Amino acid sequence: MLTFLLWFVLVAVVLVAAVAAYFAWRTGKLAADAERAVPQTGKTLEIDGDTIHYVEQGRGPPILFIHGLGGQLHHFRQPLFPLLADDFRLIAIDRPGSGYSTRRGSAADIGDQARVIAAFIDRLGLQKPLLVGHSLGGAIALRVALDFPDKVAGLALLAPLTHHQDEKPSGFKGLDIPSPAMRALLAHTVAIPIALRQAEATLDFVFGPQTVPDDYAIGGGGYLGLRPSHFAATAADFVAAQTAMPGQQTRYGALAMPVGILFGDADRVLDHAVHGLAMRDAVEGLDLEILDGIGHMPQFVEPARTAGFIRRMAQKTFAA
């Protein structure tokens, strides 16, 4: 009986190892395919152990773009840069761990991400840029303005995370992985193949009620989400955001710069009432624009109106 149990355990271990090895191989292949489809296109800077990848286009007053959860710099470069580059110096970054940036020296905490952004502003020699933050990038842009107000001239926030919410977005619950070791294990085995199978449903949740752009996978950088480092960083960001917002949302009254918010009232990811309308009482002089029937990705589905909003905030910001 003991011999049988030992053989049973041995066979089970071998099977588990074989399955894990298969998924690791599959994950590596998907990641390599993604990098071939969407190669690194920008420059890099080293900031306190992190490698920050960024792209830059145009000349004029500086606008710095900060992407949201699971995103990367193509979320701005593709839909907005062609509409703004004639009049502004546009810089979009991959946040640490996302896209082609690495996270080695910093943490996922929103305050730490704000510190990296502030250091990036200094290293690139930007003179008080307008920050454009989307979704989680909106929360980080707000934190930069709160912690480093001398480095920022104004904020233009697209569907931003601004307040704590007890209910986690249904499409992102698979990212709620508190353990760093478990995030790393899943990232290098089953997470990426599962993400690929669920991609259609996930993108429908994020873009809905509008449809996903035909070229989002390559032009919008979507394929870059199929990489272990990107998944691990996204899950870490998701966990960290849940603890940061209660304290941050009590500080918005201290903002003494132009602040604007563009939100769709059909957003499935973040409630425009909780994260948009509620800011009217928190920020004096808030410029709030609500788009009827628009979801969480206004820069892709309404690029002209989004660019118009950014131009309006740039005028207020740089005139001030």
Disulfide bonds with the S-S distance in Angstrom:
none
